[in-house]
Amino acid sequence: MNTLLKAMLIAALVASASGCSIKMMYNNADRFARWAANDYIKMDAAQEAYFTAEVDAIHYWHRTNELPLYADYLDSLPTTLDKEVDEDDVQEVFDTFYSWWEVFEARTLPFVTEMMLSLSDEQVARLPERLEKDNDEFAEDESDRTLDEVQAEWRKQYADTMSRFSGRLTKEQKAYLDAQSVRYVPQFELWADYRARWQADLVGLLQNERDDPDAFTEAFITLSENREAYYGEELTAVFDANEQLAREVTAWLINNLTEQQRERFYERIGEVAVTFRELAAEAPDEIPRGGGCLATC
């Protein structure tokens, strides 16, 4: 359920990498979250009202508290990256982005827990089928392709993301990505398997512990904090290899930007920071109060 709300944190980042309007994506993140939730559960009137009120409050908090922090960090990146970049520098950036998600996850945990405690037996019974379908679709991104096709798609996605910040890549940069793409290890099937095992235990909690809110909340927090225990050795090794590849490729590309690309790269980062500040300034005058409680009142 918590993954349904990632739109609040990543909408602007995804938009900046995909070429979509950052403001359009971010300003409609609450709508995207509602659509995503409806894919999993058909909310009754009380759940819908609570969901809407809580998402509005979270959206306001994120807009006014988090976006300015993101903008400050992005403004600092040109100084951080205006040197020979190594893998540690790249990892620090990755870690910063992940820390933003951790803050967001902690902020939304009470809301997500309340929603889950409010689910009816019928709503819980529908979840396994919907989750299985979602995982099958997730795995299909790689399972229906040959290894060469999967690695070519990785190269394309990396090139597209980088070029949206730096401008068109040079022949040398494209050749480098081609050469490095053979190191990418398909991970979506293993990832879907991990998700399925974690979700099965979540559904078990919903089936057996919902009548005891305190026990459920404690167990859900433990489950959320121990996702990596479900990875297994193979997925852990694949994640590590692909993250290593991402660090090396990102560092090399930044170090090998042309003067024109570097100028555009910093300009684009600055544009995103400005947009984050504009979005923060566009917060409504009235602070949303949130939905209070739903199942634990």
PANULO-315192 format. One line per 3 residues: number of its first residue (from 1); their letters; for each residue x, y, z of N, C-alpha, C. Coordinates in Angstrom, 2 decimals. Layout:
residues N
NUM> A> X Y Z X Y Z X Y Z ~ ...
END
This chain:
residues 297
1> MNT> 0.82 -1.20 0.00 0.00 0.00 0.00 0.86 1.26 0.00 ~ 1.99 1.24 0.71 2.80 2.45 0.78 3.34 2.84 -0.58 ~ 3.57 1.87 -1.45 4.09 2.21 -2.77 3.09 3.01 -3.58
4> LLK> 1.85 3.00 -3.20 0.85 3.77 -3.93 1.11 5.26 -3.81 ~ 1.85 5.68 -2.80 2.03 7.10 -2.56 3.38 7.63 -3.01 ~ 4.15 6.82 -3.67 5.46 7.30 -4.11 5.33 8.46 -5.08
7> AML> 4.17 8.59 -5.68 3.98 9.70 -6.62 4.26 11.04 -5.97 ~ 3.98 11.17 -4.66 4.20 12.42 -3.98 5.68 12.80 -3.96 ~ 6.53 11.82 -3.89 7.97 12.09 -3.82 8.62 12.13 -5.18
10> IAA> 8.25 11.19 -6.05 9.04 11.02 -7.26 8.42 11.63 -8.51 ~ 7.20 12.16 -8.41 6.54 12.67 -9.62 7.40 13.70 -10.34 ~ 7.93 14.65 -9.58 8.73 15.69 -10.21 10.03 15.13 -10.77
13> LVA> 10.65 14.19 -10.06 11.91 13.62 -10.54 11.68 12.80 -11.80 ~ 10.59 12.02 -11.82 10.27 11.24 -13.00 9.97 12.17 -14.17 ~ 9.23 13.23 -13.89 8.88 14.16 -14.96 10.12 14.80 -15.55
16> SAS> 11.07 15.16 -14.71 12.28 15.81 -15.20 13.09 14.87 -16.07 ~ 13.02 13.56 -15.79 13.77 12.59 -16.58 13.01 12.13 -17.82 ~ 11.68 12.30 -17.82 10.88 11.78 -18.91 10.47 12.84 -19.92
19> GCS> 10.73 14.10 -19.59 10.36 15.16 -20.50 8.96 15.69 -20.26 ~ 8.23 15.15 -19.30 6.91 15.65 -18.98 7.02 16.95 -18.20 ~ 5.90 17.63 -18.08 5.87 18.85 -17.28 5.98 18.49 -15.81
22> IKM> 7.00 19.01 -15.14 7.17 18.73 -13.72 5.96 19.21 -12.94 ~ 5.52 20.43 -13.23 4.39 20.98 -12.48 3.12 20.17 -12.72 ~ 2.89 19.75 -13.94 1.70 18.95 -14.21 1.73 17.66 -13.43
25> MYN> 2.88 16.97 -13.45 2.99 15.71 -12.73 2.80 15.91 -11.24 ~ 3.47 16.90 -10.69 3.43 17.09 -9.25 2.06 17.56 -8.78 ~ 1.48 18.50 -9.50 0.19 19.04 -9.07 -0.92 18.01 -9.16
28> NAD> -0.71 16.96 -9.95 -1.71 15.90 -10.07 -1.31 14.63 -9.35 ~ -0.28 14.70 -8.51 0.19 13.51 -7.81 -0.89 12.91 -6.92 ~ -1.75 13.77 -6.33 -2.82 13.24 -5.50 -3.80 12.43 -6.33
31> RFA> -4.07 12.89 -7.54 -4.96 12.15 -8.43 -4.33 10.83 -8.86 ~ -3.04 10.85 -9.16 -2.35 9.62 -9.55 -2.39 8.60 -8.40 ~ -2.19 9.09 -7.17 -2.23 8.20 -6.02 -3.61 7.56 -5.86
34> RWA> -4.64 8.36 -6.09 -6.01 7.83 -5.96 -6.28 6.78 -7.04 ~ -5.83 7.05 -8.26 -6.01 6.05 -9.33 -5.27 4.77 -8.99 ~ -4.05 4.91 -8.48 -3.28 3.72 -8.13 -3.96 2.91 -7.04
37> AND> -4.49 3.61 -6.03 -5.17 2.92 -4.93 -6.38 2.16 -5.44 ~ -7.11 2.76 -6.36 -8.31 2.11 -6.88 -7.99 0.88 -7.72 ~ -6.74 0.76 -8.17 -6.34 -0.45 -8.87 -6.28 -1.65 -7.92
40> YIK> -6.11 -1.37 -6.63 -5.93 -2.43 -5.65 -7.18 -2.66 -4.80 ~ -7.84 -1.59 -4.43 -9.03 -1.73 -3.59 -10.12 -0.78 -4.10 ~ -11.35 -1.24 -4.00 -12.49 -0.37 -4.30 -12.94 0.25 -2.99
43> MDA> -12.56 1.52 -2.78 -12.80 2.17 -1.50 -14.28 2.50 -1.31 ~ -14.75 2.35 -0.07 -16.10 2.81 0.25 -16.05 4.32 0.50 ~ -17.20 4.91 0.79 -17.28 6.37 0.92 -16.39 6.90 2.04
46> AQE> -16.38 6.20 3.18 -15.57 6.64 4.31 -14.08 6.56 3.99 ~ -13.68 5.47 3.37 -12.27 5.32 2.98 -11.87 6.36 1.96 ~ -12.74 6.62 1.01 -12.45 7.62 -0.03 -12.26 9.00 0.59
49> AYF> -13.13 9.35 1.53 -13.02 10.67 2.17 -11.74 10.77 2.99 ~ -11.44 9.72 3.74 -10.22 9.71 4.55 -8.99 9.77 3.65 ~ -8.99 8.96 2.62 -7.86 8.91 1.69 -7.61 10.29 1.09
52> TAE> -8.66 10.93 0.61 -8.52 12.24 -0.03 -7.98 13.27 0.94 ~ -8.53 13.29 2.16 -8.10 14.28 3.14 -6.64 14.06 3.56 ~ -6.26 12.81 3.76 -4.89 12.52 4.18 -3.88 12.81 3.06
55> VDA> -4.24 12.43 1.84 -3.33 12.70 0.72 -3.16 14.20 0.53 ~ -4.23 14.95 0.69 -4.12 16.42 0.59 -3.16 16.97 1.64 ~ -3.25 16.44 2.86 -2.36 16.91 3.93 -0.92 16.52 3.66
58> IHY> -0.70 15.30 3.18 0.65 14.85 2.88 1.23 15.65 1.72 ~ 0.40 15.88 0.72 0.84 16.66 -0.44 1.28 18.06 0.00 ~ 0.50 18.69 0.87 0.85 20.02 1.37 2.17 19.99 2.14
61> WHR> 2.30 18.99 3.02 3.55 18.85 3.79 4.74 18.69 2.87 ~ 4.60 17.81 1.88 5.71 17.56 0.98 6.05 18.80 0.17 ~ 5.04 19.50 -0.28 5.24 20.69 -1.09 5.97 21.78 -0.29
64> TNE> 5.55 21.99 0.94 6.09 23.11 1.71 7.34 22.78 2.50 ~ 7.50 21.51 2.89 8.65 21.13 3.72 9.78 20.46 2.94 ~ 9.42 19.61 1.99 10.43 18.80 1.32 10.97 19.41 0.03
67> LPL> 10.09 19.97 -0.79 10.56 20.52 -2.07 11.64 21.59 -1.90 ~ 11.53 22.49 -0.91 12.63 23.45 -0.74 13.96 22.78 -0.40 ~ 13.92 21.68 0.35 15.14 20.95 0.66 15.72 20.33 -0.61
70> YAD> 14.86 19.78 -1.46 15.32 19.21 -2.72 15.99 20.29 -3.57 ~ 15.34 21.46 -3.61 15.88 22.55 -4.42 17.25 22.99 -3.92 ~ 17.39 23.09 -2.62 18.69 23.48 -2.05 19.76 22.46 -2.43
73> YLD> 19.41 21.20 -2.37 20.39 20.16 -2.71 20.77 20.23 -4.18 ~ 19.78 20.38 -5.04 20.08 20.46 -6.47 20.95 21.67 -6.78 ~ 20.72 22.76 -6.08 21.55 23.95 -6.30 23.00 23.69 -5.91
76> SLP> 23.23 22.76 -4.99 24.60 22.47 -4.55 25.32 21.50 -5.47 ~ 24.59 20.80 -6.34 25.19 19.75 -7.15 26.26 20.26 -8.12 ~ 26.07 21.40 -8.78 27.14 21.85 -9.68 28.49 21.99 -8.99
79> TTL> 28.50 22.45 -7.75 29.76 22.54 -7.01 30.29 21.15 -6.69 ~ 29.40 20.26 -6.29 29.80 18.89 -5.95 30.37 18.16 -7.16 ~ 29.77 18.39 -8.33 30.13 17.63 -9.52 31.13 18.35 -10.42
82> DKE> 31.51 19.56 -10.06 32.43 20.32 -10.89 33.87 19.94 -10.59 ~ 34.15 18.67 -10.71 35.48 18.11 -10.48 35.48 16.71 -11.07 ~ 36.56 16.01 -10.91 36.59 14.61 -11.34 35.69 13.80 -10.40
85> VDE> 34.60 13.31 -10.94 33.61 12.61 -10.14 34.00 11.14 -10.03 ~ 33.90 10.60 -8.82 34.16 9.16 -8.65 32.87 8.47 -8.19 ~ 32.97 7.16 -8.02 31.78 6.38 -7.66 31.22 6.78 -6.30
88> DDV> 32.08 7.18 -5.38 31.60 7.60 -4.07 30.74 8.86 -4.18 ~ 31.14 9.77 -5.07 30.34 10.98 -5.28 28.95 10.62 -5.81 ~ 28.92 9.71 -6.75 27.64 9.28 -7.32 26.79 8.58 -6.26
91> QEV> 27.42 7.73 -5.45 26.69 7.02 -4.41 26.10 7.99 -3.40 ~ 26.82 9.05 -3.12 26.30 10.07 -2.18 25.02 10.70 -2.73 ~ 25.00 10.96 -4.03 23.79 11.51 -4.65 22.66 10.49 -4.57
94> FDT> 22.95 9.24 -4.92 21.93 8.19 -4.84 21.39 8.07 -3.41 ~ 22.30 8.10 -2.43 21.89 7.97 -1.03 21.01 9.13 -0.59 ~ 21.31 10.31 -1.10 20.49 11.47 -0.76 19.08 11.31 -1.29
97> FYS> 18.98 10.88 -2.54 17.65 10.66 -3.11 16.88 9.60 -2.30 ~ 17.58 8.53 -1.92 16.91 7.47 -1.15 16.48 7.98 0.23 ~ 17.28 8.86 0.81 16.91 9.40 2.12 15.63 10.22 2.04
100> WWE> 15.41 10.85 0.90 14.15 11.60 0.72 12.98 10.64 0.77 ~ 13.12 9.47 0.13 12.04 8.48 0.17 11.82 7.97 1.58 ~ 12.90 7.75 2.34 12.74 7.24 3.70 11.96 8.23 4.57
103> VFE> 12.23 9.52 4.42 11.50 10.55 5.16 10.03 10.52 4.75 ~ 9.79 10.41 3.46 8.42 10.35 2.96 7.69 9.12 3.49 ~ 8.37 7.98 3.46 7.76 6.75 3.94 7.38 6.85 5.41
106> ART> 8.26 7.43 6.22 7.97 7.59 7.64 6.76 8.50 7.85 ~ 6.65 9.55 7.04 5.54 10.50 7.17 4.21 9.85 6.81 ~ 4.22 8.95 5.84 2.97 8.35 5.38 2.60 7.07 6.12
109> LPF> 3.48 6.55 6.95 3.23 5.27 7.61 1.93 5.25 8.41 ~ 1.62 6.26 9.25 0.36 6.22 9.99 -0.86 6.17 9.08 ~ -0.82 6.94 8.03 -1.93 6.95 7.06 -2.10 5.59 6.40
112> VTE> -1.00 5.01 5.92 -1.06 3.71 5.25 -1.57 2.64 6.21 ~ -1.08 2.69 7.44 -1.52 1.71 8.43 -3.01 1.83 8.70 ~ -3.49 3.06 8.85 -4.92 3.28 9.09 -5.77 2.76 7.93
115> MML> -5.32 3.01 6.71 -6.05 2.51 5.55 -6.12 0.99 5.56 ~ -5.01 0.35 5.85 -5.00 -1.11 5.84 -5.88 -1.69 6.94 ~ -5.87 -1.05 8.10 -6.72 -1.53 9.19 -8.19 -1.39 8.86
118> SLS> -8.52 -0.47 7.95 -9.93 -0.23 7.60 -10.46 -1.18 6.54 ~ -9.58 -1.99 5.93 -10.02 -2.84 4.83 -11.02 -3.90 5.31 ~ -12.01 -4.13 4.49 -12.98 -5.18 4.78 -12.40 -6.53 4.36
121> DEQ> -13.05 -7.61 4.81 -12.61 -8.94 4.40 -12.67 -9.09 2.88 ~ -13.69 -8.50 2.28 -13.83 -8.58 0.82 -12.68 -7.84 0.13 ~ -12.32 -6.70 0.64 -11.21 -5.94 0.05 -9.89 -6.69 0.19
124> VAR> -9.67 -7.29 1.35 -8.45 -8.07 1.56 -8.42 -9.28 0.64 ~ -9.57 -9.93 0.48 -9.63 -11.13 -0.36 -9.31 -10.83 -1.81 ~ -9.54 -9.61 -2.25 -9.28 -9.23 -3.64 -7.80 -8.92 -3.88
127> LPE> -7.08 -8.59 -2.83 -5.70 -8.13 -2.99 -4.76 -9.15 -3.65 ~ -4.75 -10.43 -3.23 -3.77 -11.35 -3.83 -3.84 -11.43 -5.34 ~ -5.05 -11.50 -5.90 -5.19 -11.58 -7.35 -4.64 -10.32 -8.02
130> RLE> -4.95 -9.15 -7.44 -4.48 -7.90 -8.04 -2.97 -7.76 -7.92 ~ -2.42 -8.17 -6.79 -0.97 -8.09 -6.60 -0.24 -9.05 -7.54 ~ -0.80 -10.24 -7.73 -0.18 -11.20 -8.64 -0.16 -10.65 -10.07
133> KDN> -1.25 -10.05 -10.49 -1.32 -9.46 -11.82 -0.30 -8.35 -11.97 ~ -0.18 -7.54 -10.95 0.77 -6.43 -10.97 2.21 -6.95 -11.07 ~ 2.53 -7.99 -10.32 3.87 -8.56 -10.36 4.17 -9.22 -11.70
136> DEF> 3.16 -9.88 -12.28 3.35 -10.49 -13.60 3.65 -9.42 -14.64 ~ 2.92 -8.32 -14.58 3.15 -7.23 -15.53 4.53 -6.60 -15.31 ~ 4.94 -6.52 -14.05 6.25 -5.97 -13.72 7.36 -6.84 -14.30
139> AED> 7.23 -8.16 -14.12 8.26 -9.08 -14.60 8.31 -9.13 -16.12 ~ 7.17 -8.90 -16.77 7.11 -8.99 -18.22 8.01 -7.98 -18.92 ~ 8.36 -6.90 -18.23 9.22 -5.89 -18.84 10.55 -6.49 -19.30
142> ESD> 10.94 -7.61 -18.65 12.19 -8.25 -19.06 12.00 -9.72 -19.45 ~ 11.01 -10.38 -18.88 10.87 -11.82 -19.11 10.49 -12.15 -20.55 ~ 9.83 -11.22 -21.24 9.40 -11.47 -22.61 10.44 -11.02 -23.64
145> RTL> 11.65 -10.68 -23.18 12.68 -10.20 -24.09 13.93 -11.06 -23.96 ~ 14.71 -11.08 -25.02 16.01 -11.76 -24.96 16.96 -10.92 -24.13 ~ 18.08 -11.53 -23.74 19.08 -10.80 -22.97 19.58 -9.59 -23.74
148> DEV> 19.83 -9.74 -25.03 20.29 -8.61 -25.84 19.27 -7.48 -25.84 ~ 18.00 -7.84 -25.91 16.94 -6.81 -25.93 16.84 -6.10 -24.59 ~ 16.97 -6.86 -23.51 16.92 -6.25 -22.17 18.08 -5.28 -21.99
151> QAE> 19.26 -5.69 -22.38 20.43 -4.83 -22.22 20.35 -3.63 -23.15 ~ 19.80 -3.79 -24.34 19.61 -2.65 -25.24 18.62 -1.66 -24.66 ~ 17.58 -2.16 -24.00 16.60 -1.27 -23.37 17.23 -0.51 -22.21
154> WRK> 18.08 -1.19 -21.44 18.80 -0.50 -20.37 19.63 0.65 -20.94 ~ 20.35 0.37 -22.02 21.18 1.40 -22.65 20.32 2.57 -23.12 ~ 19.19 2.26 -23.75 18.29 3.31 -24.26 17.77 4.18 -23.14
157> QYA> 17.31 3.55 -22.04 16.77 4.32 -20.92 17.85 5.20 -20.30 ~ 19.05 4.67 -20.18 20.13 5.46 -19.59 20.48 6.63 -20.50 ~ 20.57 6.36 -21.79 20.90 7.42 -22.74 19.82 8.49 -22.77
160> DTM> 18.55 8.07 -22.75 17.45 9.03 -22.80 17.45 9.93 -21.57 ~ 17.64 9.33 -20.40 17.64 10.11 -19.16 18.79 11.11 -19.15 ~ 19.98 10.65 -19.52 21.13 11.56 -19.51 20.97 12.67 -20.53
163> SRF> 20.48 12.34 -21.71 20.38 13.35 -22.77 19.35 14.42 -22.45 ~ 18.37 14.09 -21.63 17.38 15.11 -21.26 17.97 16.16 -20.34 ~ 19.09 15.83 -19.72 19.79 16.82 -18.91 20.97 17.44 -19.65
166> SGR> 21.67 16.66 -20.44 22.91 17.13 -21.06 22.75 17.53 -22.52 ~ 21.63 17.14 -23.14 21.52 17.29 -24.58 21.99 16.02 -25.28 ~ 21.99 16.04 -26.60 22.33 14.87 -27.39 23.70 14.32 -27.01
169> LTK> 23.78 13.00 -26.86 25.04 12.36 -26.52 25.95 12.28 -27.74 ~ 27.25 12.27 -27.49 28.22 12.15 -28.57 28.34 10.69 -28.99 ~ 28.99 10.46 -30.12 29.23 9.09 -30.58 30.05 8.31 -29.55
172> EQK> 31.04 8.97 -28.95 31.87 8.31 -27.94 31.04 7.90 -26.74 ~ 30.16 8.78 -26.30 29.31 8.47 -25.14 28.34 7.33 -25.46 ~ 27.77 7.35 -26.66 26.87 6.26 -27.06 27.62 4.93 -27.15
175> AYL> 28.83 4.99 -27.68 29.63 3.76 -27.79 29.97 3.22 -26.41 ~ 30.26 4.11 -25.47 30.56 3.68 -24.10 29.35 2.97 -23.49 ~ 28.16 3.56 -23.66 26.95 2.93 -23.12 26.70 1.58 -23.78
178> DAQ> 26.93 1.49 -25.08 26.79 0.20 -25.76 27.70 -0.85 -25.13 ~ 28.95 -0.46 -24.90 29.92 -1.41 -24.35 29.56 -1.82 -22.92 ~ 29.05 -0.88 -22.13 28.73 -1.15 -20.73 27.42 -1.91 -20.57
181> SVR> 26.53 -1.80 -21.54 25.20 -2.40 -21.40 25.25 -3.91 -21.25 ~ 26.32 -4.56 -21.76 26.41 -6.02 -21.64 26.63 -6.45 -20.20 ~ 26.94 -5.50 -19.32 27.13 -5.83 -17.90 25.80 -5.85 -17.14
184> YVP> 24.77 -5.27 -17.72 23.49 -5.21 -17.02 22.90 -6.61 -16.87 ~ 22.47 -6.95 -15.66 21.90 -8.26 -15.37 20.38 -8.11 -15.19 ~ 19.57 -8.83 -15.97 18.12 -8.74 -15.80 17.72 -8.99 -14.35
187> QFE> 16.81 -8.17 -13.85 16.46 -8.26 -12.43 14.96 -8.27 -12.15 ~ 14.14 -7.97 -13.15 12.73 -7.77 -12.87 12.01 -9.04 -12.44 ~ 12.38 -10.19 -13.00 11.72 -11.43 -12.58 12.05 -11.75 -11.13
190> LWA> 13.32 -11.63 -10.76 13.72 -11.85 -9.37 13.07 -10.82 -8.45 ~ 12.99 -9.60 -8.94 12.38 -8.52 -8.17 10.90 -8.82 -7.93 ~ 10.21 -9.29 -8.98 8.79 -9.63 -8.84 8.59 -10.77 -7.85
193> DYR> 9.51 -11.74 -7.88 9.43 -12.87 -6.94 9.60 -12.39 -5.50 ~ 10.57 -11.48 -5.28 10.75 -10.92 -3.93 9.50 -10.18 -3.49 ~ 8.95 -9.37 -4.38 7.74 -8.62 -4.05 6.60 -9.56 -3.68
196> ARW> 6.46 -10.64 -4.44 5.37 -11.59 -4.18 5.49 -12.22 -2.81 ~ 6.71 -12.58 -2.41 6.90 -13.20 -1.09 6.65 -12.20 0.03 ~ 7.09 -10.96 -0.17 6.85 -9.92 0.85 5.37 -9.62 0.94
199> QAD> 4.72 -9.51 -0.20 3.29 -9.21 -0.23 2.46 -10.33 0.38 ~ 2.89 -11.57 0.21 2.16 -12.70 0.80 2.13 -12.58 2.31 ~ 3.24 -12.18 2.91 3.27 -11.99 4.35 2.44 -10.79 4.77
202> LVG> 2.42 -9.74 3.93 1.56 -8.59 4.23 0.09 -9.00 4.20 ~ -0.29 -9.76 3.19 -1.68 -10.21 3.12 -2.01 -11.10 4.32 ~ -1.05 -11.92 4.75 -1.27 -12.72 5.95 -1.53 -11.87 7.17
205> LLQ> -0.80 -10.77 7.30 -1.05 -9.84 8.41 -2.46 -9.26 8.31 ~ -2.84 -8.88 7.11 -4.17 -8.29 6.93 -5.26 -9.30 7.25 ~ -5.03 -10.55 6.94 -6.03 -11.58 7.19 -6.13 -11.95 8.66
208> NER> -5.01 -11.89 9.39 -4.97 -12.47 10.73 -4.80 -11.46 11.87 ~ -4.33 -10.26 11.57 -3.98 -9.33 12.66 -4.77 -8.03 12.64 ~ -5.69 -7.87 11.68 -6.37 -6.59 11.55 -7.25 -6.25 12.74
211> DDP> -7.70 -7.27 13.45 -8.58 -7.02 14.59 -7.82 -6.49 15.80 ~ -6.49 -6.55 15.77 -5.66 -6.04 16.86 -4.76 -4.95 16.28 ~ -5.22 -3.69 16.29 -4.48 -2.60 15.65 -3.05 -2.46 16.14
214> DAF> -2.82 -2.62 17.44 -1.47 -2.46 17.97 -0.53 -3.56 17.45 ~ -1.02 -4.80 17.48 -0.20 -5.92 17.00 0.05 -5.78 15.51 ~ -0.99 -5.38 14.77 -0.82 -5.22 13.32 0.20 -4.13 13.01
217> TEA> 0.08 -3.00 13.68 0.99 -1.87 13.42 2.43 -2.27 13.70 ~ 2.66 -2.93 14.81 4.02 -3.36 15.15 4.57 -4.34 14.10 ~ 3.73 -5.30 13.72 4.17 -6.30 12.74 4.40 -5.66 11.37
220> FIT> 3.56 -4.69 11.00 3.72 -4.05 9.71 4.99 -3.20 9.65 ~ 5.28 -2.51 10.73 6.52 -1.73 10.79 7.73 -2.65 10.63 ~ 7.70 -3.78 11.34 8.80 -4.74 11.24 8.93 -5.27 9.81
223> LSE> 7.79 -5.60 9.20 7.79 -6.10 7.83 8.36 -5.05 6.87 ~ 7.97 -3.80 7.06 8.42 -2.72 6.19 9.92 -2.47 6.33 ~ 10.42 -2.60 7.53 11.82 -2.31 7.79 12.75 -3.46 7.38
226> NRE> 12.17 -4.60 7.04 13.00 -5.78 6.75 12.76 -6.32 5.34 ~ 12.49 -5.44 4.40 12.26 -5.88 3.03 13.47 -6.62 2.47 ~ 14.67 -6.13 2.79 15.88 -6.73 2.21 16.05 -8.19 2.62
229> AYY> 15.43 -8.60 3.73 15.52 -9.99 4.15 14.82 -10.92 3.17 ~ 13.95 -10.35 2.32 13.21 -11.15 1.35 13.94 -11.23 0.01 ~ 15.01 -10.48 -0.16 15.70 -10.46 -1.46 16.24 -11.83 -1.85
232> GEE> 16.93 -12.45 -0.94 17.65 -13.68 -1.26 19.01 -13.36 -1.84 ~ 19.89 -14.36 -1.85 21.27 -14.13 -2.28 21.36 -13.73 -3.75 ~ 20.56 -14.36 -4.60 20.67 -14.08 -6.04 20.25 -12.65 -6.36
235> LTA> 19.11 -12.22 -5.85 18.65 -10.86 -6.13 19.59 -9.83 -5.52 ~ 20.09 -10.11 -4.32 21.03 -9.19 -3.69 22.27 -9.01 -4.56 ~ 22.78 -10.11 -5.10 23.96 -10.04 -5.97 23.66 -9.27 -7.25
238> VFD> 22.47 -9.48 -7.80 22.09 -8.77 -9.03 21.94 -7.28 -8.75 ~ 21.25 -6.94 -7.67 21.13 -5.53 -7.30 22.50 -4.88 -7.14 ~ 23.38 -5.56 -6.43 24.72 -5.00 -6.20 25.46 -4.78 -7.51
241> ANE> 25.37 -5.74 -8.41 26.07 -5.62 -9.70 25.50 -4.47 -10.53 ~ 24.19 -4.35 -10.57 23.58 -3.30 -11.37 23.78 -1.91 -10.75 ~ 23.82 -1.85 -9.42 24.10 -0.57 -8.78 25.55 -0.15 -9.01
244> QLA> 26.45 -1.12 -8.99 27.84 -0.83 -9.31 27.97 -0.30 -10.73 ~ 27.26 -0.93 -11.65 27.25 -0.48 -13.03 26.72 0.95 -13.13 ~ 25.64 1.23 -12.43 25.05 2.57 -12.48 26.01 3.62 -11.95
247> REV> 26.72 3.30 -10.87 27.69 4.26 -10.32 28.80 4.54 -11.32 ~ 29.35 3.49 -11.89 30.46 3.66 -12.82 30.04 4.43 -14.07 ~ 28.89 4.08 -14.63 28.43 4.72 -15.86 28.10 6.19 -15.61
250> TAW> 27.44 6.46 -14.51 27.08 7.85 -14.21 28.33 8.70 -14.02 ~ 29.29 8.18 -13.27 30.53 8.93 -13.05 31.25 9.18 -14.37 ~ 31.35 8.16 -15.21 32.06 8.32 -16.49 31.37 9.35 -17.37
253> LIN> 30.05 9.28 -17.47 29.33 10.21 -18.33 29.49 11.65 -17.86 ~ 29.40 11.87 -16.55 29.57 13.22 -16.02 30.99 13.72 -16.30 ~ 31.97 12.86 -16.09 33.36 13.26 -16.32 33.67 13.51 -17.79
256> NLT> 32.86 12.95 -18.68 33.15 13.05 -20.10 32.11 13.88 -20.86 ~ 31.43 14.77 -20.16 30.55 15.72 -20.83 31.39 16.73 -21.60 ~ 30.91 17.13 -22.74 31.55 18.23 -23.45 31.26 19.53 -22.70
259> EQQ> 31.96 20.58 -23.06 31.73 21.87 -22.39 30.28 22.31 -22.58 ~ 29.76 22.14 -23.77 28.37 22.52 -24.04 27.40 21.65 -23.26 ~ 27.66 20.35 -23.20 26.80 19.45 -22.44 26.82 19.78 -20.95
262> RER> 28.01 20.07 -20.42 28.13 20.38 -19.00 27.34 21.64 -18.66 ~ 27.43 22.62 -19.54 26.67 23.85 -19.32 25.18 23.57 -19.28 ~ 24.73 22.76 -20.23 23.31 22.40 -20.28 22.93 21.54 -19.09
265> FYE> 23.78 20.64 -18.67 23.53 19.77 -17.53 23.26 20.59 -16.27 ~ 24.13 21.54 -15.99 23.95 22.38 -14.81 22.73 23.29 -14.95 ~ 22.50 23.76 -16.16 21.33 24.61 -16.40 20.04 23.85 -16.12
268> RIG> 19.99 22.61 -16.57 18.79 21.80 -16.37 18.56 21.50 -14.90 ~ 19.61 21.18 -14.18 19.48 20.95 -12.74 18.94 22.20 -12.07 ~ 19.46 23.35 -12.46 18.99 24.61 -11.89 17.53 24.86 -12.21
271> EVA> 17.10 24.51 -13.41 15.70 24.69 -13.79 14.77 23.84 -12.91 ~ 15.20 22.62 -12.63 14.38 21.76 -11.77 14.30 22.34 -10.37 ~ 15.42 22.86 -9.86 15.42 23.48 -8.53 14.47 24.67 -8.48
274> VTF> 14.49 25.49 -9.52 13.58 26.65 -9.58 12.13 26.18 -9.58 ~ 11.85 25.14 -10.34 10.49 24.62 -10.40 10.04 24.09 -9.05 ~ 10.92 23.41 -8.34 10.57 22.93 -7.00 10.19 24.10 -6.09
277> REL> 10.95 25.18 -6.16 10.64 26.35 -5.32 9.33 27.00 -5.74 ~ 9.08 27.04 -7.02 7.80 27.59 -7.48 6.63 26.74 -7.00 ~ 6.79 25.44 -7.06 5.74 24.55 -6.57 5.50 24.74 -5.08
280> AAE> 6.57 24.91 -4.32 6.43 25.14 -2.88 5.68 26.44 -2.62 ~ 5.97 27.46 -3.42 5.32 28.76 -3.23 3.85 28.75 -3.63 ~ 3.45 27.75 -4.42 2.08 27.66 -4.89 1.19 26.86 -3.95
283> APD> 1.67 26.59 -2.75 0.86 25.84 -1.78 -0.41 26.62 -1.44 ~ -1.50 25.92 -1.20 -2.75 26.63 -0.85 -2.60 27.40 0.45 ~ -3.38 28.47 0.58 -3.30 29.30 1.78 -3.80 28.55 3.01
286> EIP> -4.80 27.72 2.82 -5.37 26.95 3.93 -4.66 25.61 4.06 ~ -4.14 25.32 5.24 -3.43 24.07 5.47 -4.42 22.92 5.62 ~ -4.35 21.88 4.79 -5.26 20.73 4.93 -5.08 20.06 6.29
289> RGG> -6.15 19.66 6.88 -6.10 19.10 8.23 -5.90 17.59 8.24 ~ -6.12 16.96 7.14 -6.01 15.50 7.13 -7.32 14.85 7.54 ~ -7.36 13.54 7.45 -8.61 12.82 7.66 -8.83 12.29 9.06
292> GCL> -7.92 12.59 9.99 -8.08 12.09 11.35 -7.85 10.61 11.44 ~ -8.86 9.86 11.86 -8.72 8.40 11.96 -9.89 7.75 11.21 ~ -9.70 6.49 10.90 -10.70 5.76 10.13 -11.10 4.46 10.80
295> ATC> -10.08 3.69 11.22 -10.36 2.38 11.81 -10.06 2.33 13.30 ~ -9.26 3.26 13.80 -8.81 3.20 15.19 -9.49 4.25 16.07 ~ -10.55 4.88 15.58 -11.24 5.92 16.36 -11.94 5.29 17.59
END
